[in-house]
Amino acid sequence: MQNKYDVLIIGGGPGGAMAGKAVADAGLSCCIIEKRPAIGAPVRCAEGVGSEISDYIDLDPKWVSSTIEGALLVAPDGQTLELNPKMAGNEVGYVLDRKIFDRELVWNAANAGCDVFVKSRASSAIMKDGKVCGAVIETGGKTVEVYADVVIAADGVESKFARWCGIDTTVPFAELETCVQYLMTDIDIDSGQNAFYLGREVAPEGYIWIFSKGNRTANVGIGISGKMCKEGKRPKDYLDAFVAKHFPQGKIIELMPGGVSVCKPLACTVADGLIIVGDAARLSDPITGGGIINAIYTGKLAGEVAAECIASGDCSKKALMKYDTIWRSSKMGKSLARNYQVKEIFIKLEDEKLNSIVKSVSTLDMETFDTKHLLIKLVKYNPWLLKEIVTLKHLLE
Ligand SMILES: Cc1cc2nc3c(=O)[nH]c(=O)nc-3n(C[C@H](O)[C@H](O)[C@H](O)COP(=O)(O)OP(=O)(O)OC[C@H]3O[C@@H](n4cnc5c(N)ncnc54)[C@H](O)[C@@H]3O)c2cc1C
């Protein structure tokens, strides 16, 4: 490890890997440090992504466990709503294999010229006159100081780096979904369909997911609001009850705990000498908790903006703000803002209202399905929704 790079990247997830590749492609020196001994493992993710991932990266078929062509939504009272590809705008999605995906993204960065060190943990930030200048790193039994013109914090939901730089990264307890997931095999599922189960009894202020990985195997997991966790009512308790009911013969071959932030993004994602990307910037979707695509997009953008600023000799907060401005005004930024408001409404809904919504949507004529028909039908059968939709109107335009 050199003691100075143009760009130092903390974290070897999708955000860090994309940043490393973008910086190396621009011909600058960079280094990714990853605290775990292996990139991509253990997997802390349900691995689902929408087809729009192809807008951000050329998807290699090796990275995909299964292609998803529909979704099943199960209301608290057991009614089901099947979303076919037409309802979803003919969009399909994928369940990735993140052990392969994350590793190959880092390989791509390494092949472009980025240094990579695993089992190397940033333990504090190096600051000078309020500017971020590098990190103290624990690696190979030694403590080293590594300097950089720009540090990219890509250290995920558990991110500490930005906090060490004086940025408030607190996730309100109620906006941290506490998750547990089993990789299950020998289960009967529709391999082309992901399923979501809603309801206070099933997953209070969250949902249970079944994301198919093919071969009678799936990620079966749950996320519930941190504030709903109590003794005997932890995510694992709900998930075990669900599994016992739906997959009594299934085998659990991996258990994974994790957390997902469903809060607003950080108020500002740059500082002098620092850019924050992906989950570290709180960029996972507030409704679904999905953050892979957002990490890819912001990681690449951060690498490009860092390279530009280094070339121009100005890595101040003002110059790096270009990154913050671009992602906030992007499709992703707008969708995060809208989905936060939608989440705030839906999270408070009692089961009866969820049942009523699912019922009204399930009676829609799929042949004439469009957003206008959906809204008319929703309001006709759920007049209380009108107030909420008016609140959201400016965000839906
Ligand atoms: C249970 C669960 C299910 C999920 N399901 C989905 C899903 O289906 N679809 C989806 O899109 N998203 C999902 N997500 C979210 C998704 O995993 C993240 O949004 C995505 O991984 C973010 O990428 P990232 O690069 O920002 O962070 P990460 O992938 O978390 O990478 C950050 C890396 O930084 C490393 N690191 C942390 N601190 C340090 C340090 N001090 N020094 C060095 N390295 C450090 C970590 O070890 C980690 O490897 C899920 C998350 C969870 C927990």
The ligand as an ORCA input file, in Angstrom:
! r2SCAN-3c Opt
* xyz 0 1
  C     -30.996     -7.785      4.471
  C     -30.683     -6.892      3.321
  C     -31.319     -7.099      2.114
  C     -31.046     -6.249      1.035
  N     -31.645     -6.512     -0.153
  C     -31.409     -5.714     -1.215
  C     -31.975     -6.009     -2.476
  O     -32.681     -7.006     -2.673
  N     -31.707     -5.165     -3.502
  C     -30.913     -4.062     -3.348
  O     -30.733     -3.313     -4.315
  N     -30.349     -3.784     -2.161
  C     -30.566     -4.592     -1.097
  N     -29.956     -4.338      0.095
  C     -29.091     -3.143      0.201
  C     -27.779     -3.384     -0.507
  O     -27.134     -4.506      0.057
  C     -26.911     -2.130     -0.358
  O     -27.683     -1.011     -0.747
  C     -25.656     -2.165     -1.204
  O     -24.820     -3.229     -0.844
  C     -24.910     -0.830     -1.018
  O     -23.645     -0.881     -1.607
  P     -22.451     -0.025     -0.958
  O     -21.282     -0.249     -1.833
  O     -22.922      1.351     -0.693
  O     -22.212     -0.670      0.476
  P     -21.826     -2.165      0.873
  O     -22.192     -3.128     -0.175
  O     -22.370     -2.360      2.238
  O     -20.247     -2.108      0.956
  C     -19.581     -1.404      1.972
  C     -18.279     -2.119      2.265
  O     -17.494     -1.301      3.123
  C     -16.806     -2.132      4.033
  N     -16.414     -1.312      5.186
  C     -17.201     -0.785      6.146
  N     -16.465     -0.065      7.025
  C     -15.176     -0.139      6.610
  C     -13.957      0.381      7.110
  N     -13.913      1.125      8.229
  N     -12.798      0.105      6.451
  C     -12.835     -0.661      5.314
  N     -13.967     -1.196      4.810
  C     -15.134     -0.938      5.432
  C     -17.825     -3.217      4.364
  O     -17.198     -4.368      4.873
  C     -18.494     -3.437      3.008
  O     -17.900     -4.483      2.275
  C     -30.164     -5.167      1.194
  C     -29.505     -4.974      2.408
  C     -29.750     -5.837      3.463
  C     -29.033     -5.638      4.760
*
